[in-house]
């Protein structure tokens, strides 16, 4: 049986969480690392929205949303069975208002109506919410990982990397430890191995 193809970009947080879910589920895929400036014709043909990740099956089925890939991969995994309204709301906030703040913080020259500091402060509303949750248990929703942890941590990783000096002194000690745990995990290291473009 032909392995599914996963069009991916190594540093994209959406692609990261899709690769994490596939890895945890033990689903083998043929990872096709793309160039953002020269996207593969086949990827554009099967998914005209032209963003990664894109999962293509041998029967022609295509999943081109990261959360849909996560739900498909983990449909029988405990990570999915534990997802509930609170987890879905967290992911929605991450993908919505926090992602907007992250983009402004990371690329202030593109969103010039606000300063870099303003974007960071807007993002910190979500960071504080996560810090409060992690003060109650080791992971965002409970004592063990959930889908929300995997879906959100690649975005927190990006936020932390914008200004590492600030991040190390910011008042988010629980969140920093949580992020380090994910970044140093074997599953994350395995999905971050470099593939030829």
C-alpha positions in Angstrom: 0.0 0.0 0.0 1.3 3.4 -0.9 2.0 5.7 2.0 0.0 8.9 2.2 1.9 12.1 1.2 2.2 14.9 3.7 3.2 18.3 2.2 4.8 20.1 5.0 7.1 23.0 6.0 9.4 22.1 8.8 9.0 25.4 10.8 5.3 25.9 10.3 3.4 25.4 13.6 0.3 24.1 11.8 2.5 21.5 10.0 4.3 20.7 13.3 1.1 19.7 15.1 0.0 17.6 12.1 3.3 15.8 12.1 3.1 15.3 15.9 -0.3 13.7 15.6 0.7 11.4 12.8 3.8 10.4 14.7 1.9 9.7 17.9 -0.6 7.7 16.0 2.1 5.6 14.3 0.9 6.6 10.8 3.7 6.5 8.3 3.7 9.2 5.7 6.0 10.4 2.8 6.9 13.9 4.0 7.4 16.3 1.1 9.2 19.4 2.4 8.0 22.4 0.3 9.6 25.7 -0.6 7.3 28.6 0.2 8.5 30.4 -2.9 8.1 27.5 -5.2 5.2 25.3 -4.1 4.8 21.9 -5.8 2.3 21.8 -8.6 0.7 18.6 -7.3 0.1 20.2 -3.9 -1.6 23.2 -5.5 -3.7 21.0 -7.7 -5.1 18.9 -4.8 -5.3 21.9 -2.4 -5.7 25.3 -4.1 -5.5 27.1 -0.8 -1.8 26.6 -1.1 -0.9 26.2 2.6 0.6 23.3 4.6 -0.1 20.8 5.9 -1.7 18.8 3.1 -2.3 15.1 3.6 -2.9 13.2 0.3 -4.0 9.5 0.3 -3.4 7.1 -2.6 -7.2 6.9 -3.2 -7.2 10.7 -3.8 -8.7 11.7 -0.5 -7.2 15.0 0.7 -7.1 16.6 4.2 -5.7 20.1 4.2 -6.4 21.5 7.6 -4.1 20.8 10.5 -6.8 20.1 13.1 -8.6 17.7 10.7 -5.3 15.8 10.2 -4.9 15.7 14.0 -8.5 14.4 14.5 -8.1 11.8 11.7 -4.7 10.6 13.1 -5.8 10.4 16.7 -9.4 9.3 16.3 -8.9 6.2 18.4 -6.3 7.7 20.7 -6.8 8.7 24.3 -5.7 12.2 23.4 -8.9 12.6 21.3 -11.3 10.9 23.8 -10.2 13.4 26.4 -10.9 16.5 24.3 -13.9 18.5 25.5 -15.3 22.0 25.3 -12.5 23.6 27.3 -9.9 22.1 25.0 -11.7 23.1 21.9 -12.1 26.7 23.2 -8.4 26.9 24.0 -7.4 25.7 20.5 -9.9 28.2 18.9 -8.4 31.1 20.9 -4.9 29.9 20.0 -5.7 29.8 16.3 -7.7 33.0 16.4 -6.7 36.0 18.6 -3.4 34.6 19.7 -2.2 33.8 16.2 -3.1 37.3 15.1 -1.0 38.7 18.0 1.8 36.3 17.2 1.9 37.4 13.6 2.0 41.1 14.6 4.7 40.4 17.2 6.8 38.4 14.8 6.3 40.6 11.7 5.6 44.1 13.0 6.5 45.6 9.6 3.5 43.9 8.0 1.0 45.0 10.6 2.1 48.6 11.2 -1.1 49.9 12.9 0.2 48.6 16.2 3.7 48.4 17.8 5.6 45.2 18.3 5.1 45.7 22.1 1.3 46.1 21.7 1.1 42.8 19.7 3.2 41.1 22.4 0.9 42.4 25.2 -2.1 41.2 23.3 -0.5 37.7 23.0 0.3 37.8 26.7 -3.4 37.6 27.6 -3.4 34.0 26.2 0.0 33.3 27.8 -1.4 34.2 31.2 -4.4 32.0 30.7 -2.1 29.1 29.9 0.1 29.9 32.9 -3.0 29.8 35.2 -4.0 26.5 33.8 -0.5 25.0 34.2 -0.5 26.2 37.8 -3.3 23.7 38.4 -1.8 20.6 36.7 1.2 19.6 34.6 -0.6 19.9 31.3 -3.2 22.4 30.0 -6.3 20.5 30.9 -5.2 17.8 33.3 -2.3 15.7 34.6 -1.7 14.0 31.2 -1.3 15.5 27.7 -4.3 16.3 25.7 -4.9 17.3 22.1 -4.9 21.0 23.2 -1.3 20.7 24.4 -0.1 19.3 21.1 -2.1 21.8 19.0 -1.0 24.8 20.9 2.7 24.3 21.9 4.2 24.9 18.4 2.7 28.4 18.5 4.0 29.2 21.9 7.4 28.0 20.7 7.2 30.6 17.9 6.2 33.3 20.3 9.0 32.5 22.7 11.6 32.6 19.8 10.7 36.2 18.7 12.6 37.7 21.7 14.3 34.9 23.7 15.8 37.3 26.2 12.4 38.7 27.1 10.9 35.2 27.1 13.4 33.9 29.7 12.6 36.8 32.1 8.8 36.9 31.5 6.6 35.8 34.4 5.5 32.5 32.8 7.5 30.0 34.7 5.0 27.1 34.4 4.5 27.8 30.7 8.3 27.9 30.0 8.7 24.5 31.7 5.8 23.1 29.8 7.2 24.3 26.5 10.7 22.9 27.3 9.1 19.6 28.0 7.5 19.4 24.6 10.5 20.8 22.7 12.9 18.4 24.3 10.5 15.4 23.9 11.7 12.6 21.6 8.5 12.7 19.5 9.1 16.4 18.8 12.8 15.9 18.0 11.8 13.1 15.6 9.3 15.2 13.7 11.8 18.1 13.3 14.4 16.1 11.4 15.3 17.8 8.2 13.9 16.5 4.9 15.1 17.6 1.4 12.9 20.2 -0.3 
